[in-house]
Amino acid sequence: MGKIDPTSPVPKYFQLRGILLELIDDAELPVDAPIPSERELCQRFGLSRMTVRQAVDHLVTEGRLYRVPGKGTFVARPKIEMPLRLVSFTEDMRARGLEPGARDLDHRTVQANANLARVFGIPVGTGVHVIERLRTADGEPMAVERSQIPATVAPDLLDTPLGDASLYDVLEKRFGVVFDAGEQTIEAGLADAADARLLDLPRGSAVLLLQRRSFMNGTCVELAVSTYRADRYQLRSALEIPRRNHPASRR
């Protein structure tokens, strides 16, 4: 176990946070294992209880630890990296060795308003299928997905039982819809009462709000607006260094 460096400019609570993360990442503290008590951490590292609690509070907020009243603080399951590519939830979970699942919340056909008509390039009043599902991984609720698809693209989609199937697979195999491009925005948000209940979260918990447009041959054929648990997902992206234009040397 690491040590606290009293001469370091890094705050002591942040040093302790790093030590605990190393123990978690090295599996010395496995998932659902209790961490040492605040009293033990104080004695082991020569820290005040306030400093220890600050470090633990940070890890709880980050979703790396969780508290059980009357029992202690435990190691949470690692977060899932949110894919920054066009892939179905089902495919993504299976690639991670998790069993994807779904519960049908609602499906209906609505008339396109001005906004949907603009997104899909269809006349106002055209039918648009709306499919709402709760998505799970190994039985744990992960996201509430709400997909909107023009009825002309998949006429009898709502008559097709989805179950735990991938919507993208159904669209491809039954209707010949193959997405070849997409764009996605991700924002921080707070879970409303309905989504919090579905995701097994306290009302007002942090969530990730996703809006995705999926295209086929340059035409948008799906608009998905989804709510993902922020305590189970993290974002990772490669950073590119912009090339600098050097002025030509003067002769």
C-alpha positions as a Markdown table, in Angstrom:
| # | Residue | x | y | z |
|---|---|---|---|---|
| 1 | Met | 0.0 | 0.0 | 0.0 |
| 2 | Gly | 1.3 | 3.5 | -0.9 |
| 3 | Lys | 2.2 | 6.2 | 1.5 |
| 4 | Ile | 1.2 | 9.8 | 2.0 |
| 5 | Asp | 3.9 | 12.3 | 1.2 |
| 6 | Pro | 3.4 | 15.3 | 3.5 |
| 7 | Thr | 5.8 | 17.4 | 1.4 |
| 8 | Ser | 3.8 | 16.9 | -1.8 |
| 9 | Pro | 1.8 | 19.8 | -3.3 |
| 10 | Val | -1.0 | 17.2 | -3.9 |
| 11 | Pro | -3.6 | 17.4 | -1.2 |
| 12 | Lys | -3.5 | 14.5 | 1.3 |
| 13 | Tyr | -7.1 | 13.5 | 0.6 |
| 14 | Phe | -6.3 | 13.3 | -3.1 |
| 15 | Gln | -3.2 | 11.2 | -2.4 |
| 16 | Leu | -5.4 | 8.8 | -0.3 |
| 17 | Arg | -7.9 | 8.7 | -3.1 |
| 18 | Gly | -5.1 | 7.6 | -5.5 |
| 19 | Ile | -3.9 | 4.9 | -3.1 |
| 20 | Leu | -7.4 | 3.4 | -2.7 |
| 21 | Leu | -7.9 | 3.5 | -6.5 |
| 22 | Glu | -4.7 | 1.6 | -7.0 |
| 23 | Leu | -5.9 | -1.1 | -4.6 |
| 24 | Ile | -9.2 | -1.3 | -6.5 |
| 25 | Asp | -7.6 | -1.4 | -10.0 |
| 26 | Asp | -5.1 | -4.0 | -8.9 |
| 27 | Ala | -7.9 | -6.1 | -7.5 |
| 28 | Glu | -6.5 | -6.1 | -4.0 |
| 29 | Leu | -9.9 | -4.7 | -3.1 |
| 30 | Pro | -12.3 | -6.7 | -5.4 |
| 31 | Val | -15.9 | -5.7 | -6.3 |
| 32 | Asp | -18.2 | -5.6 | -3.3 |
| 33 | Ala | -15.3 | -6.0 | -0.8 |
| 34 | Pro | -15.3 | -3.6 | 2.1 |
| 35 | Ile | -12.6 | -1.0 | 2.3 |
| 36 | Pro | -10.8 | -0.4 | 5.6 |
| 37 | Ser | -12.8 | 1.7 | 8.1 |
| 38 | Glu | -12.2 | 5.4 | 8.4 |
| 39 | Arg | -10.5 | 4.8 | 11.8 |
| 40 | Glu | -8.1 | 2.2 | 10.3 |
| 41 | Leu | -7.3 | 4.5 | 7.4 |
| 42 | Cys | -6.6 | 7.4 | 9.8 |
| 43 | Gln | -4.2 | 5.2 | 11.9 |
| 44 | Arg | -2.5 | 3.7 | 8.8 |
| 45 | Phe | -1.8 | 6.9 | 7.0 |
| 46 | Gly | -1.6 | 9.4 | 9.9 |
| 47 | Leu | -4.5 | 11.4 | 8.6 |
| 48 | Ser | -7.4 | 13.2 | 10.2 |
| 49 | Arg | -10.9 | 11.7 | 10.0 |
| 50 | Met | -12.0 | 14.7 | 7.9 |
| 51 | Thr | -9.3 | 14.1 | 5.3 |
| 52 | Val | -10.1 | 10.4 | 5.1 |
| 53 | Arg | -13.8 | 11.1 | 4.8 |
| 54 | Gln | -13.1 | 13.6 | 2.0 |
| 55 | Ala | -11.2 | 11.0 | 0.0 |
| 56 | Val | -13.9 | 8.4 | 0.5 |
| 57 | Asp | -16.7 | 10.9 | -0.4 |
| 58 | His | -14.9 | 11.6 | -3.7 |
| 59 | Leu | -14.8 | 8.0 | -4.6 |
| 60 | Val | -18.4 | 7.5 | -3.7 |
| 61 | Thr | -19.4 | 10.4 | -5.8 |
| 62 | Glu | -17.4 | 9.1 | -8.7 |
| 63 | Gly | -19.1 | 5.7 | -8.4 |
| 64 | Arg | -16.0 | 3.8 | -7.5 |
| 65 | Leu | -17.3 | 3.1 | -3.9 |
| 66 | Tyr | -20.8 | 2.7 | -2.4 |
| 67 | Arg | -22.1 | 2.9 | 1.1 |
| 68 | Val | -24.4 | 0.6 | 2.9 |
| 69 | Pro | -25.9 | 2.3 | 6.0 |
| 70 | Gly | -24.8 | 0.5 | 9.2 |
| 71 | Lys | -22.4 | -1.8 | 7.4 |
| 72 | Gly | -19.7 | 0.2 | 5.7 |
| 73 | Thr | -18.2 | 1.3 | 2.4 |
| 74 | Phe | -17.7 | -1.2 | -0.4 |
| 75 | Val | -16.0 | -1.4 | -3.8 |
| 76 | Ala | -18.5 | -0.7 | -6.7 |
| 77 | Arg | -18.5 | -2.4 | -10.0 |
| 78 | Pro | -16.2 | -0.7 | -12.6 |
| 79 | Lys | -17.9 | 1.7 | -14.9 |
| 80 | Ile | -18.6 | 0.8 | -18.5 |
| 81 | Glu | -17.0 | 2.9 | -21.2 |
| 82 | Met | -19.6 | 4.5 | -23.3 |
| 83 | Pro | -18.9 | 3.6 | -27.0 |
| 84 | Leu | -18.3 | 6.6 | -29.1 |
| 85 | Arg | -19.2 | 4.8 | -32.3 |
| 86 | Leu | -22.5 | 3.6 | -33.9 |
| 87 | Val | -23.2 | 0.3 | -32.2 |
| 88 | Ser | -26.3 | -1.2 | -30.7 |
| 89 | Phe | -26.6 | -1.6 | -26.9 |
| 90 | Thr | -27.0 | -5.4 | -27.4 |
| 91 | Glu | -23.8 | -5.7 | -29.4 |
| 92 | Asp | -21.9 | -3.5 | -27.0 |
| 93 | Met | -22.9 | -5.4 | -23.9 |
| 94 | Arg | -22.1 | -8.8 | -25.5 |
| 95 | Ala | -18.7 | -7.5 | -26.5 |
| 96 | Arg | -18.0 | -6.8 | -22.8 |
| 97 | Gly | -19.1 | -10.3 | -21.7 |
| 98 | Leu | -22.4 | -9.0 | -20.3 |
| 99 | Glu | -25.8 | -10.4 | -21.0 |
| 100 | Pro | -28.0 | -7.7 | -22.5 |
| 101 | Gly | -31.7 | -7.5 | -21.7 |
| 102 | Ala | -34.7 | -5.3 | -22.4 |
| 103 | Arg | -38.2 | -4.6 | -21.0 |
| 104 | Asp | -40.8 | -3.0 | -23.3 |
| 105 | Leu | -42.1 | 0.2 | -21.7 |
| 106 | Asp | -44.2 | 1.6 | -24.6 |
| 107 | His | -44.5 | 1.5 | -28.4 |
| 108 | Arg | -46.8 | 3.6 | -30.5 |
| 109 | Thr | -47.1 | 5.5 | -33.7 |
| 110 | Val | -47.4 | 9.3 | -33.6 |
| 111 | Gln | -47.7 | 12.0 | -36.3 |
| 112 | Ala | -44.5 | 13.8 | -37.0 |
| 113 | Asn | -44.5 | 17.4 | -35.7 |
| 114 | Ala | -42.4 | 20.1 | -37.3 |
| 115 | Asn | -39.2 | 19.1 | -35.5 |
| 116 | Leu | -39.5 | 15.4 | -36.4 |
| 117 | Ala | -40.4 | 16.3 | -40.0 |
| 118 | Arg | -37.3 | 18.4 | -40.2 |
| 119 | Val | -35.0 | 15.7 | -38.7 |
| 120 | Phe | -36.3 | 12.9 | -41.0 |
| 121 | Gly | -37.0 | 15.0 | -44.0 |
| 122 | Ile | -40.7 | 13.9 | -44.1 |
| 123 | Pro | -44.0 | 15.8 | -44.3 |
| 124 | Val | -45.6 | 17.0 | -41.1 |
| 125 | Gly | -48.2 | 14.4 | -40.0 |
| 126 | Thr | -46.3 | 11.4 | -41.4 |
| 127 | Gly | -46.4 | 8.4 | -39.0 |
| 128 | Val | -43.3 | 7.9 | -36.8 |
| 129 | His | -42.9 | 4.8 | -34.6 |
| 130 | Val | -41.8 | 5.4 | -31.0 |
| 131 | Ile | -40.2 | 2.5 | -29.1 |
| 132 | Glu | -39.3 | 2.9 | -25.4 |
| 133 | Arg | -37.4 | 0.2 | -23.6 |
| 134 | Leu | -35.5 | -0.3 | -20.4 |
| 135 | Arg | -32.1 | -1.8 | -21.2 |
| 136 | Thr | -30.3 | -4.0 | -18.7 |
| 137 | Ala | -26.9 | -5.7 | -18.4 |
| 138 | Asp | -26.7 | -8.9 | -16.4 |
| 139 | Gly | -30.1 | -7.9 | -15.1 |
| 140 | Glu | -29.0 | -4.5 | -13.8 |
| 141 | Pro | -30.9 | -1.5 | -15.3 |
| 142 | Met | -28.5 | 0.6 | -17.4 |
| 143 | Ala | -30.5 | 2.9 | -19.7 |
| 144 | Val | -33.9 | 4.0 | -20.8 |
| 145 | Glu | -33.9 | 4.1 | -24.6 |
| 146 | Arg | -36.5 | 6.0 | -26.7 |
| 147 | Ser | -36.1 | 5.4 | -30.5 |
| 148 | Gln | -38.2 | 7.2 | -33.1 |
| 149 | Ile | -38.3 | 5.7 | -36.7 |
| 150 | Pro | -40.4 | 6.8 | -39.7 |
| 151 | Ala | -43.1 | 4.3 | -40.3 |
| 152 | Thr | -42.3 | 4.4 | -44.0 |
| 153 | Val | -38.9 | 2.9 | -43.2 |
| 154 | Ala | -40.3 | 0.0 | -41.2 |
| 155 | Pro | -44.0 | -0.2 | -41.7 |
| 156 | Asp | -45.0 | -3.1 | -39.4 |
| 157 | Leu | -42.2 | -2.6 | -36.9 |
| 158 | Leu | -44.5 | -2.4 | -33.9 |
| 159 | Asp | -46.0 | -5.8 | -34.8 |
| 160 | Thr | -42.5 | -7.4 | -34.5 |
| 161 | Pro | -41.8 | -8.6 | -31.0 |
| 162 | Leu | -38.4 | -7.3 | -29.9 |
| 163 | Gly | -38.0 | -9.0 | -26.5 |
| 164 | Asp | -34.3 | -8.8 | -25.7 |
| 165 | Ala | -33.3 | -8.5 | -29.4 |
| 166 | Ser | -31.3 | -5.7 | -30.9 |
| 167 | Leu | -33.4 | -3.1 | -32.6 |
| 168 | Tyr | -30.7 | -2.6 | -35.1 |
| 169 | Asp | -30.6 | -6.3 | -35.9 |
| 170 | Val | -34.4 | -6.3 | -36.4 |
| 171 | Leu | -34.2 | -3.3 | -38.7 |
| 172 | Glu | -31.5 | -4.8 | -40.8 |
| 173 | Lys | -32.8 | -8.4 | -41.1 |
| 174 | Arg | -36.5 | -7.5 | -41.5 |
| 175 | Phe | -36.5 | -4.2 | -43.2 |
| 176 | Gly | -33.1 | -3.9 | -44.9 |
| 177 | Val | -32.1 | -0.9 | -42.8 |
| 178 | Val | -28.4 | -0.7 | -42.4 |
| 179 | Phe | -27.0 | 2.3 | -40.7 |
| 180 | Asp | -23.8 | 3.7 | -42.3 |
| 181 | Ala | -23.3 | 6.9 | -40.3 |
| 182 | Gly | -24.4 | 8.6 | -37.1 |
| 183 | Glu | -23.9 | 11.6 | -34.8 |
| 184 | Gln | -24.4 | 11.8 | -31.1 |
| 185 | Thr | -24.5 | 14.4 | -28.4 |
| 186 | Ile | -24.0 | 13.6 | -24.7 |
| 187 | Glu | -25.1 | 16.0 | -21.9 |
| 188 | Ala | -25.1 | 15.8 | -18.1 |
| 189 | Gly | -28.6 | 15.7 | -16.5 |
| 190 | Leu | -30.7 | 14.7 | -13.5 |
| 191 | Ala | -33.0 | 11.8 | -13.5 |
| 192 | Asp | -36.7 | 12.7 | -13.2 |
| 193 | Ala | -39.0 | 10.6 | -11.1 |
| 194 | Ala | -40.0 | 8.2 | -13.8 |
| 195 | Asp | -36.5 | 7.5 | -15.1 |
| 196 | Ala | -35.1 | 7.3 | -11.6 |
| 197 | Arg | -37.6 | 4.6 | -10.7 |
| 198 | Leu | -36.9 | 2.6 | -13.8 |
| 199 | Leu | -33.1 | 2.9 | -13.4 |
| 200 | Asp | -33.3 | 2.1 | -9.6 |
| 201 | Leu | -31.8 | 5.5 | -8.7 |
| 202 | Pro | -32.7 | 8.2 | -6.2 |
| 203 | Arg | -34.7 | 11.0 | -7.8 |
| 204 | Gly | -32.3 | 13.7 | -9.0 |
| 205 | Ser | -29.4 | 11.4 | -9.5 |
| 206 | Ala | -26.8 | 12.3 | -12.2 |
| 207 | Val | -27.5 | 10.7 | -15.6 |
| 208 | Leu | -26.1 | 11.0 | -19.1 |
| 209 | Leu | -28.6 | 12.3 | -21.7 |
| 210 | Leu | -27.9 | 11.0 | -25.2 |
| 211 | Gln | -29.4 | 12.1 | -28.4 |
| 212 | Arg | -28.3 | 10.1 | -31.5 |
| 213 | Arg | -29.2 | 10.4 | -35.1 |
| 214 | Ser | -28.5 | 7.4 | -37.3 |
| 215 | Phe | -28.3 | 7.6 | -41.1 |
| 216 | Met | -28.7 | 5.4 | -44.1 |
| 217 | Asn | -27.5 | 6.7 | -47.4 |
| 218 | Gly | -27.4 | 10.2 | -46.1 |
| 219 | Thr | -30.9 | 10.1 | -44.7 |
| 220 | Cys | -31.7 | 10.1 | -41.0 |
| 221 | Val | -33.9 | 7.1 | -40.2 |
| 222 | Glu | -33.6 | 7.0 | -36.4 |
| 223 | Leu | -33.7 | 9.6 | -33.7 |
| 224 | Ala | -32.9 | 8.1 | -30.3 |
| 225 | Val | -33.2 | 10.1 | -27.0 |
| 226 | Ser | -31.9 | 8.0 | -24.1 |
| 227 | Thr | -31.1 | 8.3 | -20.4 |
| 228 | Tyr | -28.1 | 6.4 | -19.1 |
| 229 | Arg | -26.9 | 5.9 | -15.6 |
| 230 | Ala | -23.9 | 8.2 | -14.9 |
| 231 | Asp | -22.8 | 6.0 | -12.1 |
| 232 | Arg | -22.2 | 3.1 | -14.4 |
| 233 | Tyr | -20.8 | 4.8 | -17.5 |
| 234 | Gln | -17.7 | 6.8 | -18.2 |
| 235 | Leu | -16.4 | 8.5 | -21.4 |
| 236 | Arg | -13.0 | 8.0 | -22.9 |
| 237 | Ser | -11.7 | 9.6 | -26.1 |
| 238 | Ala | -8.4 | 9.8 | -27.9 |
| 239 | Leu | -7.0 | 13.3 | -28.0 |
| 240 | Glu | -5.4 | 14.5 | -31.2 |
| 241 | Ile | -2.8 | 17.2 | -31.2 |
| 242 | Pro | -3.6 | 19.8 | -33.9 |
| 243 | Arg | -1.0 | 20.3 | -36.5 |
| 244 | Arg | 0.6 | 23.7 | -36.4 |
| 245 | Asn | 1.3 | 25.5 | -39.6 |
| 246 | His | 4.9 | 26.7 | -39.6 |
| 247 | Pro | 5.6 | 29.8 | -41.6 |
| 248 | Ala | 7.8 | 29.2 | -44.6 |
| 249 | Ser | 11.4 | 30.2 | -44.0 |
| 250 | Arg | 12.3 | 33.5 | -45.4 |
| 251 | Arg | 14.9 | 33.6 | -48.1 |
